[in-house]
């Protein structure tokens, strides 16, 4: 199983000034962690649209430094 990650620096919103990268072994675990980060750090509202958007940002491997 390959590691997966989401890097906040790659979020398409230019106002998102965040350097957090989150990784996990499964899409489900990763999306849940990224949703919680989005809510706590960026004031996002949880819902199907947010989860779909964040799932589209999932990449294989490890975040780049």
N, C-alpha and C positions, 0 to 999 in steps of 0.2 A: 504494500500500500504506500502510495506516494504522499508526502506531506503537502498540505495546501495552505495558502495564506491570502490575506487581504492587507494591503498597505494603504493607509489613509492618505499618503502623499499622492496616490494615483487616483483619488476620488475626482470626478470631473468638475465639481464645484470649486471655482477658483478662490472662493472665500474660506474654504476649509484649509486652515493652517495647522496641520497636525502631523506629527512624525511617528505615530503609533503604527506598528505592524503586528497583526495577530495571526497565529498559525495553529493548525490542528490536523488530526489525521482524517477527519471526515467532514464533508460539506455541512452536514447538519450541526455538528458541534461548532464548527467555525462560524457559520451564519448566526447561530445563537449568541456566540461571544461578540461578534461584530455588531449585532443589533443592540446588545447591552451597552457596548462602547458608544454607539451612535446616540442612544438615549441619554446616557450619563454625561458624555463629553460634548455633544453637539445639539442636544435638545430635539432630536428627531422623535417622531411619533411612530410606534410600532404598528405594523399592519402588513397586509399582503404585498402592497406596492413597494414598501421599504425592503422587505425581505427579498422580493424579486430583484430589485435594483442591486442590493448588496450581494446576492448570489451571483450576479453577472460579473462582479469584480473579483471572484475567486480565481486564483491562479495556482498552478502546480509548482511545487518546489519550495524554496525558501525566499524570504524577502531580500531584496538587494540593499546593500548598505550605502 
